Amino acid sequence: AQSVSQHNHHVILSEAASLELGCNYSYGGTVNLFWYVQYPGQHLQLLLKYFSGDPLVKGIKGFEAEFIKSKFSFNLRKPSVQWSDTAEYFCAVSNTGNQFYFGTGTSLTVIP
Amino acid sequence: DTGVSQDPRHKITKRGQNVTFRCDPISEHNRLYWYRQTLGQGPEFLTYFQNEAQLEKSRLLSDRFSAERPKGSFSTLEIQRTEQGDSAMYLCASSPSGPSYGYTFGSGTRLTVV
């Protein structure tokens, strides 16, 4: 089975700071990679996804992620965070499409 | 709203009772998934349907759990003889076919077993 590690459990940033959230996975074959966001009181929403092609993926709200195959990593980045980015962020990996393996999540708090 | 709908949003039940949750996926999505999320954890896979066929079940899905998707539309998840350890958020998601699609999640049903 896959495992997904999110190294940062809780991150606190000031507005305009840069963000990088780590995600590493265990599977060595072909993978599909995702970042989901859960805003307070809302359901999980897809932020971005990678399944082939350019390893630098751009998502909604200025987020991007880079797939580095040699490092089994798919880190999420944003150059300048806003207070509205306060949320829980989940990395997920799928190799068959039939089930996703999620990390334990990173709680991001942005201070105005 | 054309998203994934789950009902009820919250359910409090006494230990030993049976509960049933419903999920209505996006109508054109033929894949439907159930996940469970506990505090401080990411969602964990329970089961998956393609149309009406249940194609995969996690070992987390004990014999007290059963899921159905009659006619390939809405799905139900039933938990019999609930235990306190069943307390969690139960998430439903749907997607079109294909490994590269992300899921669309519902808002979940929060189950509390007292």
Chai-1 contact restraints between the chains, C-beta under 6 A:
chainA,res_idxA,chainB,res_idxB,connection_type,confidence,min_distance_angstrom,max_distance_angstrom,comment,restraint_id
A,N32,B,P99,contact,1.0,0.0,6.0,A-B,restraint_1
A,N32,B,S100,contact,1.0,0.0,6.0,A-B,restraint_2
A,F34,B,G102,contact,1.0,0.0,6.0,A-B,restraint_3
A,H43,B,F105,contact,1.0,0.0,6.0,A-B,restraint_4
A,H43,B,S107,contact,1.0,0.0,6.0,A-B,restraint_5
A,L44,B,F105,contact,1.0,0.0,6.0,A-B,restraint_6
A,L46,B,G102,contact,1.0,0.0,6.0,A-B,restraint_7
A,K49,B,G102,contact,1.0,0.0,6.0,A-B,restraint_8
A,F51,B,S100,contact,1.0,0.0,6.0,A-B,restraint_9
A,F90,B,G42,contact,1.0,0.0,6.0,A-B,restraint_10
A,G97,B,P99,contact,1.0,0.0,6.0,A-B,restraint_11
A,N98,B,Y48,contact,1.0,0.0,6.0,A-B,restraint_12
A,N98,B,E56,contact,1.0,0.0,6.0,A-B,restraint_13
A,Q99,B,F45,contact,1.0,0.0,6.0,A-B,restraint_14
A,F102,B,G42,contact,1.0,0.0,6.0,A-B,restraint_15
A,F102,B,P43,contact,1.0,0.0,6.0,A-B,restraint_16
A,G103,B,G42,contact,1.0,0.0,6.0,A-B,restraint_17
A,T104,B,Q41,contact,1.0,0.0,6.0,A-B,restraint_18
A,T104,B,G42,contact,1.0,0.0,6.0,A-B,restraint_19
A,G105,B,G42,contact,1.0,0.0,6.0,A-B,restraint_20
